[in-house]
Amino acid sequence: MAGTQGTPGTPRVLRAMNDRAALDLLLEHGTLSRTRIGKLTGLSKPTASQLLARLEAAGLVRATGTTEGRPGPSAQLYALNPDAGHAAGLDVNQHRIRAAVADITGTVTGEYELRTGGRTGDGVVRQVTDALDGAVAAAGLTRADVRRLVIGTPGAFDPATGRLRYASHLPGWHSPTLLEELAAVLPMPFEYENDVNLVAIAERAVGAARGHEDFVLLWNEEGLGAALVLGGRLHRGFTGGAGEVGFLPVPGTPLVRQVTKANSGGFQELAGVQSVPRLARAAGIDTPDHPYVPVASGLLARAAETPDEGPHAELLDRYAERLATGLASLTAVLDPELIVLSGDVLVAGGEPLRARVQAELADLAASRPRLVLTAVPREPVLRGALESALATTRDEVFDTSR
């Protein structure tokens, strides 16, 4: 077990391993009796009793009540102590910062949203701390109570330079000293992660990709992006830019050169949010272009209500073909078991869009990955940030060998 001190096989290490197994079971099941914990872990009743007494004394579990409605004497039930640790997550875009705090069980205890649209790029550190403090206060805590923070942003911080790349639309986040400035004011360790990667973490933890070691998540809101999970691990690439599929050259659009300056690319032009109104007008549907995400989501949602009729069917067919064109390239290289469709625009198209993309991909790709819709529809970036922060927090809090 990571972080365990001592010699493997010694009583101290074995106790810590049993403690972690019991804590993970309580995390999964919510409440369990001593007898049930013993059966699930293979421990004897006396050993299970000693384990629970040890964990209760350490403040990691607490008695929550007794079993009812069963024959025989009632049994004491145990659950994780939610106050054993807290973690926080931030979801950042150019308009706002959403913050949330969760206890060790994963229950969100405080949320806050800070609007940042229209501000200059100055004061990013203050924005981060204000958003965090708002969520911490809503949870009835202080900064010192939060053991770890994960910040999700578009693009990726280059590990070699510490600068944010692939996100020119995020003012103030490109300073080479930003991470040092944040470290100077935040009392807890923090990590940063690409927003779409965090959505994949959420899907693998609590969503449609649970139990899957190899999958691709395609995200479409203001920009197209992907997360790549290979062998159970996120693949970030040399500069952190793996998954920036909006820059992918694809047939059907002119080559976009100087893509980082243009902040666009072939797949973004072909199937990004701005393509949906154009396809709708070509199908005979009168629509404005802006604001892109609400307009595109509304068009696809209405098309999904009557997916087999006239212009709506044409819109879904044409858009599905474009999505499948880019996904075919990813499938040829990665051969994923599963592709998860996420983000407001793809979710709006629902099952009618998913089924069409699946059919198109079957014609364009040599392998046949299964396509599914997201199972984390509410604030998936923030949920992923919390899941990432909680995973590390649990490794620390649940380690009883120290």
SEZAKOL-442696 format. One line per field, with one value per residue (C-alpha): x, y, z; residue in one letter; chain; residue number from 1. Coordinates in nm, 4 decimals, m for minus. Each point is the difference from the previous one (the first is absolute). Layout:
N
xx	c(X, ...)
yy	c(Y, ...)
zz	c(Z, ...)
rest	c(a, ...)
kette	c(A, ...)
nr	c(NUM, ...)
//
This chain:
402
xx	c(0.0000, 0.1385, 0.1436, 0.0037, 0.3030, 0.1535, 0.0970, m0.2530, m0.1611, 0.0534, m0.3031, 0.0126, m0.0178, m0.2647, m0.2151, 0.0332, m0.0999, m0.3055, m0.0889, 0.0143, m0.2112, m0.2667, 0.0039, m0.0366, m0.2954, m0.1684, 0.0648, m0.1694, m0.2920, m0.0690, m0.0771, 0.0994, m0.0206, 0.3008, m0.1198, m0.0376, 0.3446, 0.1440, m0.1611, 0.1046, 0.3599, 0.0368, 0.0866, m0.1153, m0.2553, 0.2570, 0.2382, m0.2818, m0.1017, 0.3581, 0.0241, m0.3170, 0.1028, 0.3347, m0.1575, m0.2597, 0.2718, 0.1908, m0.3062, m0.0367, m0.3300, m0.2941, m0.2970, m0.3139, m0.2822, m0.1161, m0.1586, m0.3788, m0.2692, 0.2098, m0.0343, 0.2370, 0.1756, 0.0690, 0.3551, 0.2008, 0.0572, 0.3122, 0.0736, 0.2875, 0.0364, m0.0595, 0.2068, 0.3128, 0.1094, m0.1115, 0.1135, m0.0847, m0.0265, m0.0184, m0.1433, 0.1389, m0.1058, 0.0154, m0.3383, 0.0083, 0.1645, m0.2126, 0.1275, m0.1144, 0.1085, m0.0742, 0.0483, 0.1882, m0.3140, m0.0288, m0.3022, 0.0140, m0.0309, 0.0564, m0.0170, 0.0703, 0.0144, 0.2106, m0.0783, 0.3164, m0.1318, 0.1033, 0.2897, 0.3564, 0.2514, 0.1349, m0.0873, m0.0254, 0.1458, m0.2621, m0.2753, 0.1143, 0.0150, m0.3334, m0.1738, 0.1593, m0.0849, m0.3608, m0.0376, 0.1897, m0.2249, m0.3109, 0.1264, 0.0520, 0.3764, 0.3221, 0.2757, 0.2068, m0.2659, 0.0517, 0.2725, 0.0333, m0.1200, m0.0251, m0.0461, m0.1501, 0.0645, m0.0225, 0.3325, 0.2890, 0.2911, 0.3228, 0.2051, 0.3236, m0.0919, m0.2900, m0.1977, m0.3545, m0.0235, m0.2906, m0.2236, 0.0666, m0.3587, 0.0722, 0.1436, 0.2517, 0.0728, 0.3136, 0.2454, 0.3131, m0.0145, m0.3705, 0.0494, 0.2638, m0.2327, m0.2821, 0.2293, 0.0976, m0.3580, m0.1662, 0.0537, m0.0737, 0.1756, m0.1652, 0.0089, m0.1186, m0.1614, m0.1579, m0.3765, m0.0882, 0.2399, m0.1910, m0.3268, 0.1567, 0.1049, m0.3598, m0.1358, 0.2422, m0.0748, m0.3786, m0.1184, m0.0212, 0.3637, 0.0033, 0.1974, 0.1586, 0.3774, 0.0101, m0.2394, m0.0243, m0.2214, m0.1079, m0.1076, m0.1779, m0.1008, 0.1887, 0.2778, 0.0513, 0.2282, 0.0706, 0.1382, 0.1981, 0.0075, 0.2398, 0.0594, m0.1936, 0.2168, m0.0572, 0.2304, 0.1084, 0.2829, 0.3421, m0.1321, m0.3345, m0.1792, m0.1182, m0.3709, 0.0000, m0.1901, m0.1477, 0.3342, m0.0260, 0.0167, m0.2972, m0.1523, m0.2800, 0.1687, 0.2965, 0.3266, 0.0303, 0.3589, 0.1529, m0.2696, 0.1130, m0.0226, m0.3353, m0.1142, m0.1830, 0.0581, m0.1611, m0.2194, m0.1124, m0.1028, m0.1715, m0.1922, 0.0470, m0.2907, 0.0097, m0.0699, m0.3441, m0.1856, 0.1536, m0.1180, m0.3455, m0.0349, 0.1149, m0.2818, m0.2544, m0.0166, 0.0099, 0.2363, 0.2462, 0.3636, 0.0513, 0.0323, 0.1577, m0.0524, m0.3651, m0.0921, 0.1691, m0.1332, m0.3523, 0.0122, 0.1177, m0.2435, m0.2932, 0.1294, 0.0232, m0.3699, m0.0986, 0.3109, m0.1598, m0.1752, 0.1253, 0.2528, 0.0603, 0.0997, 0.2292, 0.1693, 0.0641, 0.1250, 0.2450, 0.1315, 0.0430, 0.2058, 0.2322, 0.0468, 0.0683, 0.2629, 0.2192, m0.0755, 0.1077, 0.3503, 0.0170, m0.1295, 0.2616, 0.2823, m0.1333, m0.2438, m0.2059, m0.2519, m0.2410, m0.0687, m0.1939, m0.1817, m0.0174, m0.0493, m0.3213, m0.0035, 0.0392, m0.2321, m0.2695, m0.0041, m0.0712, m0.0537, m0.0998, 0.3386, 0.1939, m0.1585, 0.0796, 0.3634, 0.0303, m0.1333, 0.2262, 0.3055, m0.0716, 0.0435, 0.3091, 0.2092, 0.1552, m0.0834, m0.3381, 0.0211, m0.3254, m0.1354, m0.1870, m0.1349, 0.1419, m0.1348, 0.1305, m0.2264, 0.0361, 0.3251, 0.2235, 0.3226, m0.0567, m0.0965, 0.3207, 0.2076, m0.1564, 0.0500, 0.3649, 0.0599, m0.1887, 0.1990, 0.3256, m0.1620, m0.1320, 0.3412, 0.1365, m0.2864, m0.0604, 0.3675, 0.0024, 0.3591, 0.1454)
yy	c(0.0000, 0.3431, 0.1898, m0.3021, m0.0046, m0.3191, m0.3421, m0.1855, m0.2838, 0.1495, 0.0402, 0.3784, m0.0152, m0.2728, 0.2044, 0.3028, m0.2101, m0.1337, 0.3507, 0.1293, m0.2883, 0.0712, 0.3737, m0.0586, m0.2314, 0.2642, 0.2544, m0.2305, m0.1224, 0.2936, m0.1925, m0.3502, m0.2127, m0.1630, m0.3391, 0.1223, 0.1607, m0.3244, m0.2002, 0.2427, 0.0178, m0.3592, 0.1153, m0.1804, 0.1654, 0.0902, 0.1440, 0.1980, 0.1351, 0.1075, 0.1617, 0.2028, 0.1064, 0.1134, 0.1946, 0.1576, 0.1129, 0.1507, 0.2011, m0.1796, m0.1806, 0.0551, m0.1986, 0.1106, m0.2147, m0.3597, m0.2409, m0.0210, m0.2252, m0.3184, m0.3064, m0.0248, 0.2701, 0.3289, 0.0659, 0.3184, 0.1750, 0.1936, 0.2640, 0.2208, 0.3129, 0.2741, 0.2438, m0.2139, 0.2094, 0.2521, 0.0792, 0.2765, 0.0474, 0.2974, 0.0135, 0.3016, 0.1574, 0.3549, 0.0922, m0.1415, m0.2236, m0.2677, m0.1391, m0.2870, m0.1765, m0.3665, m0.2116, m0.3302, m0.1897, 0.2104, 0.1975, 0.3621, 0.2227, 0.3454, 0.1660, 0.3482, 0.1733, 0.3077, 0.1882, 0.1185, 0.1042, 0.3514, 0.0200, 0.0567, m0.2786, 0.1513, m0.1517, m0.3691, m0.1032, 0.2120, m0.1532, m0.3520, 0.0741, 0.1851, m0.2911, m0.2536, 0.2057, 0.0255, m0.3771, m0.0559, 0.2455, m0.1638, m0.3309, 0.1590, m0.0538, 0.1982, m0.0315, m0.1941, m0.2754, m0.0799, m0.2575, 0.0265, 0.2127, m0.0877, 0.2813, m0.0797, 0.2330, m0.0161, m0.0835, m0.1356, 0.1277, m0.0963, m0.1971, 0.1392, 0.3699, 0.0173, 0.2073, m0.0672, m0.1086, m0.0521, 0.2498, 0.3485, 0.0960, m0.0206, 0.3418, 0.0228, m0.3724, 0.0047, 0.1585, m0.2154, 0.0720, m0.0743, m0.3434, 0.1374, 0.2840, m0.2436, m0.2233, 0.3021, 0.0755, m0.3426, m0.1953, m0.3363, m0.1903, 0.0667, m0.1523, 0.1239, m0.2072, 0.0436, 0.0405, m0.2789, m0.2376, 0.0711, m0.0907, m0.3365, m0.0457, 0.0641, m0.2455, m0.2694, 0.0604, 0.0378, 0.0008, m0.1885, m0.1171, m0.1781, m0.3221, 0.0999, 0.0166, 0.1348, 0.2691, 0.3353, 0.2836, 0.2533, 0.3378, 0.2752, 0.3330, 0.3161, m0.2171, m0.3606, m0.2015, m0.3581, m0.1919, m0.3181, m0.2729, m0.2820, m0.2918, 0.1766, 0.3138, 0.3392, 0.0606, 0.3647, m0.0001, 0.1688, 0.3570, m0.0889, 0.0574, m0.3534, 0.0185, 0.3449, m0.1556, 0.3274, 0.0514, m0.3386, 0.0307, m0.1829, m0.0370, 0.2388, 0.3222, 0.1997, m0.0445, 0.2464, 0.1164, 0.1716, m0.1730, 0.1350, 0.3551, m0.0666, m0.1895, m0.2372, m0.2955, m0.2364, m0.2036, 0.3135, 0.1578, m0.3190, m0.1003, 0.2725, 0.1875, 0.2701, m0.2573, m0.0934, 0.3213, m0.0186, m0.3582, 0.0972, 0.2800, m0.2346, m0.2336, 0.2839, 0.0926, 0.3736, 0.0713, 0.2575, m0.0877, 0.1477, m0.0773, m0.3154, m0.2548, 0.0829, 0.0308, m0.3259, m0.1869, 0.1272, m0.1015, m0.3517, m0.0405, 0.0924, m0.2303, m0.2847, 0.0426, m0.0764, m0.1773, m0.1687, 0.2986, 0.2286, 0.2691, m0.1404, m0.3388, 0.1694, 0.2074, m0.3054, m0.2049, 0.2654, 0.0825, m0.3682, m0.0546, 0.2855, m0.1265, m0.3518, 0.1310, 0.1247, m0.2951, m0.2396, 0.1504, m0.0403, m0.3561, m0.0933, 0.1111, m0.0915, m0.2894, 0.0845, m0.2351, 0.2850, 0.3573, 0.2273, 0.3007, 0.2953, 0.3771, 0.1965, m0.0162, m0.3783, m0.0673, 0.2131, m0.2328, m0.2909, m0.3541, 0.0943, 0.1689, m0.2723, m0.2758, 0.1827, 0.0581, m0.3679, m0.1048, 0.2414, m0.1076, m0.3634, 0.0946, 0.2169, m0.1878, m0.3466, m0.0757, 0.0399, 0.1942, 0.0359, 0.3552, 0.1099, 0.3277, 0.1512, m0.1180, 0.3140, 0.2703, 0.2585, 0.1985, m0.2854, 0.2058, 0.0951, m0.3573, m0.1250, 0.2563, m0.1177, m0.3678, 0.0645, 0.1954, m0.2574, m0.2930, 0.1470, 0.1169, m0.3495, m0.1518, 0.2307, m0.0180, m0.3742, m0.0887, m0.1197, m0.1278, 0.3384)
zz	c(0.0000, m0.0961, 0.2923, 0.2364, 0.2321, 0.1344, m0.1259, m0.2184, 0.1935, 0.3455, 0.2293, m0.0368, m0.3790, 0.0016, 0.2381, m0.2289, m0.3012, 0.1830, 0.1152, m0.3563, m0.1295, 0.2618, m0.0679, m0.3743, 0.0661, 0.2144, m0.2757, m0.2506, 0.2110, 0.2309, 0.3211, 0.1061, 0.3124, 0.1626, m0.1217, m0.3574, 0.0023, 0.1295, m0.2795, m0.2726, 0.1218, 0.1191, 0.3533, 0.3129, 0.2254, 0.2690, m0.2613, m0.1648, 0.3412, 0.0743, m0.3443, 0.0473, 0.3506, m0.1390, m0.2865, 0.2294, 0.2425, m0.2938, m0.1016, m0.3334, 0.0651, 0.2274, 0.1224, m0.1823, 0.1359, 0.0015, m0.2441, 0.0146, m0.1385, 0.0067, 0.2202, 0.2975, 0.1967, m0.1699, m0.1196, 0.0307, m0.3317, m0.0915, m0.2624, m0.0997, 0.2086, m0.2595, 0.2066, m0.0373, m0.2961, m0.2608, m0.3529, m0.2454, m0.3737, m0.2367, m0.3524, m0.1877, m0.3283, m0.1372, 0.1486, 0.3532, 0.2583, 0.1644, 0.3284, 0.2181, 0.3175, 0.0722, 0.3093, m0.0014, m0.1086, m0.3167, 0.1212, m0.1138, 0.3057, m0.1499, m0.3421, m0.1324, m0.3381, m0.0721, m0.3201, m0.1753, m0.3424, m0.1056, 0.2423, m0.1109, 0.0331, 0.3210, 0.3342, m0.0925, 0.3354, 0.1781, m0.2136, 0.0900, 0.3719, m0.0016, m0.1736, 0.2341, 0.3081, m0.1147, m0.0229, 0.3245, 0.1829, m0.1461, 0.1442, 0.3415, m0.0184, m0.0340, m0.2586, 0.2530, 0.0078, m0.3698, m0.0536, m0.3789, m0.2931, m0.3697, m0.2540, m0.3396, m0.2940, m0.3780, m0.1634, 0.2025, 0.2035, m0.1761, 0.2561, m0.1441, 0.0209, 0.2461, m0.2516, m0.1141, m0.3636, m0.2427, 0.1860, m0.1344, 0.0874, 0.3755, 0.0954, 0.2804, 0.0217, m0.2161, 0.2425, 0.0456, 0.3756, 0.0515, 0.1561, 0.2372, 0.1006, 0.0707, 0.2042, 0.2114, 0.1066, 0.0143, 0.3228, m0.1581, m0.2821, m0.3345, m0.3451, m0.3369, m0.2716, m0.3395, 0.0320, m0.2451, 0.1760, 0.3203, m0.1705, m0.0883, 0.3635, 0.1059, m0.2584, 0.1155, 0.3683, m0.0021, m0.3612, m0.3270, m0.0048, 0.3362, m0.0338, m0.3338, m0.0428, m0.3576, m0.1173, m0.1736, 0.1185, m0.2623, 0.1375, m0.1917, 0.1467, m0.0930, m0.1420, m0.1046, 0.2248, 0.0924, 0.2961, m0.0605, 0.2645, m0.0855, 0.2324, 0.2718, m0.0122, m0.1561, m0.2942, 0.0081, m0.2526, 0.0086, 0.0421, 0.1589, m0.3299, m0.0755, m0.0753, m0.1614, m0.2888, m0.1192, m0.1746, m0.1772, m0.3830, m0.1461, m0.3471, m0.0822, 0.1121, m0.1313, 0.1867, 0.2854, 0.0330, 0.3025, 0.2049, 0.3374, m0.1286, m0.1661, 0.3145, m0.2321, m0.2282, m0.2449, 0.2353, 0.1854, m0.3298, m0.1154, 0.3121, 0.2600, 0.1497, m0.2683, m0.2738, 0.1321, m0.0993, m0.3463, m0.0434, 0.1275, m0.2541, m0.2775, 0.1060, m0.0211, 0.3698, 0.0716, 0.2878, 0.1311, 0.0659, 0.3456, 0.2807, m0.1396, 0.2779, 0.0861, m0.3698, m0.1014, 0.3031, m0.0657, m0.3655, 0.0789, 0.2899, m0.2246, m0.2716, 0.2505, 0.0819, m0.3626, m0.1314, m0.2996, m0.1534, m0.2788, 0.0928, 0.3482, m0.1374, m0.2530, 0.2705, 0.2170, m0.2957, m0.1193, 0.3438, 0.0911, m0.3158, 0.0976, 0.3528, m0.1253, m0.2435, 0.2821, 0.2265, m0.2762, 0.0121, 0.3771, m0.0269, m0.2605, 0.2307, 0.3451, m0.0600, 0.3103, 0.1552, 0.0744, m0.1126, 0.2363, m0.1477, 0.2400, 0.0128, m0.0456, m0.3805, m0.0270, 0.2923, m0.1648, m0.3015, 0.2324, m0.1167, m0.3591, m0.0527, 0.1826, m0.2092, m0.3244, 0.1002, 0.0934, m0.3399, m0.1895, 0.1970, m0.0853, m0.3674, 0.0489, 0.2593, m0.0093, 0.3638, 0.1687, 0.3266, 0.1883, 0.0252, 0.3121, 0.1328, 0.3155, 0.3341, 0.1788, m0.1440, 0.2801, 0.0280, m0.1188, 0.0062, 0.3627, 0.0892, m0.1588, 0.1893, 0.3255, m0.0855, m0.0823, 0.3210, 0.2072, m0.1385, 0.1306, 0.3230, 0.0702, m0.0606, 0.2687, 0.2509, m0.0340, 0.0556, 0.3625, m0.0086, 0.0955)
rest	c(m, a, g, t, q, g, t, p, g, t, p, r, v, l, r, a, m, n, d, r, a, a, l, d, l, l, l, e, h, g, t, l, s, r, t, r, i, g, k, l, t, g, l, s, k, p, t, a, s, q, l, l, a, r, l, e, a, a, g, l, v, r, a, t, g, t, t, e, g, r, p, g, p, s, a, q, l, y, a, l, n, p, d, a, g, h, a, a, g, l, d, v, n, q, h, r, i, r, a, a, v, a, d, i, t, g, t, v, t, g, e, y, e, l, r, t, g, g, r, t, g, d, g, v, v, r, q, v, t, d, a, l, d, g, a, v, a, a, a, g, l, t, r, a, d, v, r, r, l, v, i, g, t, p, g, a, f, d, p, a, t, g, r, l, r, y, a, s, h, l, p, g, w, h, s, p, t, l, l, e, e, l, a, a, v, l, p, m, p, f, e, y, e, n, d, v, n, l, v, a, i, a, e, r, a, v, g, a, a, r, g, h, e, d, f, v, l, l, w, n, e, e, g, l, g, a, a, l, v, l, g, g, r, l, h, r, g, f, t, g, g, a, g, e, v, g, f, l, p, v, p, g, t, p, l, v, r, q, v, t, k, a, n, s, g, g, f, q, e, l, a, g, v, q, s, v, p, r, l, a, r, a, a, g, i, d, t, p, d, h, p, y, v, p, v, a, s, g, l, l, a, r, a, a, e, t, p, d, e, g, p, h, a, e, l, l, d, r, y, a, e, r, l, a, t, g, l, a, s, l, t, a, v, l, d, p, e, l, i, v, l, s, g, d, v, l, v, a, g, g, e, p, l, r, a, r, v, q, a, e, l, a, d, l, a, a, s, r, p, r, l, v, l, t, a, v, p, r, e, p, v, l, r, g, a, l, e, s, a, l, a, t, t, r, d, e, v, f, d, t, s, r)
kette	c(A, A, A, A, A, A, A, A, A, A, A, A, A, A, A, A, A, A, A, A, A, A, A, A, A, A, A, A, A, A, A, A, A, A, A, A, A, A, A, A, A, A, A, A, A, A, A, A, A, A, A, A, A, A, A, A, A, A, A, A, A, A, A, A, A, A, A, A, A, A, A, A, A, A, A, A, A, A, A, A, A, A, A, A, A, A, A, A, A, A, A, A, A, A, A, A, A, A, A, A, A, A, A, A, A, A, A, A, A, A, A, A, A, A, A, A, A, A, A, A, A, A, A, A, A, A, A, A, A, A, A, A, A, A, A, A, A, A, A, A, A, A, A, A, A, A, A, A, A, A, A, A, A, A, A, A, A, A, A, A, A, A, A, A, A, A, A, A, A, A, A, A, A, A, A, A, A, A, A, A, A, A, A, A, A, A, A, A, A, A, A, A, A, A, A, A, A, A, A, A, A, A, A, A, A, A, A, A, A, A, A, A, A, A, A, A, A, A, A, A, A, A, A, A, A, A, A, A, A, A, A, A, A, A, A, A, A, A, A, A, A, A, A, A, A, A, A, A, A, A, A, A, A, A, A, A, A, A, A, A, A, A, A, A, A, A, A, A, A, A, A, A, A, A, A, A, A, A, A, A, A, A, A, A, A, A, A, A, A, A, A, A, A, A, A, A, A, A, A, A, A, A, A, A, A, A, A, A, A, A, A, A, A, A, A, A, A, A, A, A, A, A, A, A, A, A, A, A, A, A, A, A, A, A, A, A, A, A, A, A, A, A, A, A, A, A, A, A, A, A, A, A, A, A, A, A, A, A, A, A, A, A, A, A, A, A, A, A, A, A, A, A, A, A, A, A, A, A, A, A, A, A, A, A, A, A, A, A, A, A, A, A, A, A, A, A, A, A, A, A, A, A)
nr	c(1, 2, 3, 4, 5, 6, 7, 8, 9, 10, 11, 12, 13, 14, 15, 16, 17, 18, 19, 20, 21, 22, 23, 24, 25, 26, 27, 28, 29, 30, 31, 32, 33, 34, 35, 36, 37, 38, 39, 40, 41, 42, 43, 44, 45, 46, 47, 48, 49, 50, 51, 52, 53, 54, 55, 56, 57, 58, 59, 60, 61, 62, 63, 64, 65, 66, 67, 68, 69, 70, 71, 72, 73, 74, 75, 76, 77, 78, 79, 80, 81, 82, 83, 84, 85, 86, 87, 88, 89, 90, 91, 92, 93, 94, 95, 96, 97, 98, 99, 100, 101, 102, 103, 104, 105, 106, 107, 108, 109, 110, 111, 112, 113, 114, 115, 116, 117, 118, 119, 120, 121, 122, 123, 124, 125, 126, 127, 128, 129, 130, 131, 132, 133, 134, 135, 136, 137, 138, 139, 140, 141, 142, 143, 144, 145, 146, 147, 148, 149, 150, 151, 152, 153, 154, 155, 156, 157, 158, 159, 160, 161, 162, 163, 164, 165, 166, 167, 168, 169, 170, 171, 172, 173, 174, 175, 176, 177, 178, 179, 180, 181, 182, 183, 184, 185, 186, 187, 188, 189, 190, 191, 192, 193, 194, 195, 196, 197, 198, 199, 200, 201, 202, 203, 204, 205, 206, 207, 208, 209, 210, 211, 212, 213, 214, 215, 216, 217, 218, 219, 220, 221, 222, 223, 224, 225, 226, 227, 228, 229, 230, 231, 232, 233, 234, 235, 236, 237, 238, 239, 240, 241, 242, 243, 244, 245, 246, 247, 248, 249, 250, 251, 252, 253, 254, 255, 256, 257, 258, 259, 260, 261, 262, 263, 264, 265, 266, 267, 268, 269, 270, 271, 272, 273, 274, 275, 276, 277, 278, 279, 280, 281, 282, 283, 284, 285, 286, 287, 288, 289, 290, 291, 292, 293, 294, 295, 296, 297, 298, 299, 300, 301, 302, 303, 304, 305, 306, 307, 308, 309, 310, 311, 312, 313, 314, 315, 316, 317, 318, 319, 320, 321, 322, 323, 324, 325, 326, 327, 328, 329, 330, 331, 332, 333, 334, 335, 336, 337, 338, 339, 340, 341, 342, 343, 344, 345, 346, 347, 348, 349, 350, 351, 352, 353, 354, 355, 356, 357, 358, 359, 360, 361, 362, 363, 364, 365, 366, 367, 368, 369, 370, 371, 372, 373, 374, 375, 376, 377, 378, 379, 380, 381, 382, 383, 384, 385, 386, 387, 388, 389, 390, 391, 392, 393, 394, 395, 396, 397, 398, 399, 400, 401, 402)
//
